[in-house]
């Protein structure tokens, strides 16, 4: 078996195709392996290039960063709520003042970065 890559008329990757070793490569397929790392691989006739515009890639990366920051905030919500509860109830803190302030600073930076990226 051999793997070839089916492309459309503009050269964009469509799918991997498995052929028997003796089969001829169809005209809409490429023998050249497509390297990893492309968002939208495109065959130029001699090599693979990135087919997605850089502005679209940048936006995808920004959305990924926003999602990671939101996940961080969700993961650390409990610690903030726990600290407020301990303060209201007047019980000893489960986290040192230094650690709590560092966490709140990191959370604030995450919120600010989300705002920057969401504009």
N, C-alpha and C positions, 0 to 999 in steps of 0.2 A: 504494500500500500504506500501511496505517496500523497502528501497534502499539497494542494494548490490553493490559490486565493482567487475567488470570483470577484470581479469588479464590474461597475456599471460603465456606461458610455463615457462618463466624465473622468473615469479612473478611480472612483471612490470604492473603498473596500465594501463588499456586500456580505461575504461569508467564506469560511473555510470549506473546501470540498476535498473529499477523499476519493482517490482513483486507484485502480489496480496499477501495479508497476508498469505493465505493458500498454496501458491506455495512453492515447495521445492527449496532451493538454488542450482543452477547449480554447477557442479564440477569445472568450470572455474571462479567461483565467490567467494567472501569473504564477510562474514557478518560484519566483524570488520571495523568500520569506519576508513578512512584514515585521520590522522591529517593534518591540514593546514601547509604550510611552506616547503614542499618538492618540489624540482625542477622536480625530476623523482622518484615518489614513487615506492617502491619495497616491496613486501610481502615476508618475509623470511619463512613463514610457521607458525610463532608464533607472529610476529610483523611487523610493517611498518618501513622501513629504507630509507635513502637517497640513490637512485640508481645512481645518477650522480656523477662522480669523482670530488673531491674537486678542482682540477686544472681547470676544466670546469666551475664550479660554480664561482671560483675566477675571471675568464675571463669575465663571464657574469656581475658580479658586477663591474668590471673595465669599461666595455662598458657602463653600466648604468651611472656610474660616469662621463665618458667622455660626454655622451649625456646631462646630467644635466649641466655640465660646459659650453658646447656649447650653450645651451639654455640661460644660464646666460649672456654669451657674446652677443648673439643676442638681448636679452632684453635691454642691456645697451649700445648697439652701438649708439642709438639715442642720448643719453646724451653726449657721446664723440664727435660725429659729431656736435652736437649743440654747444659744448664748442669751437671747432675749428672754427666754423662759427662766433661765437661771437668774438673770438680773431681776426680773419681776418678783420671783419667789424668794429672792435673797439667799439663794443657796450657793455653795462654792462652785466655781467655774471648772468645767471639765477641760478647758483649753486655757493655756496661759494667755495673759494680756498681749504679750508680744506676738504670739502665734495668731491670735484673733485679729489684731490690727494688720498683720501681714496678709491674712486671708481677705479681710475687707478691702485692703488696698488692691489686691489682685482682682477681686470681684469688680471693683470700681473701674479698673483699667479695662476689664472685659466688656463692661457695659459701654464705656466710652468708645472702644474699638468697634463694637456692634453698631453704634450710632454713626460712626465715620463711614463704615462700609455700607450702611443702609441708605445713604444719601444718594 
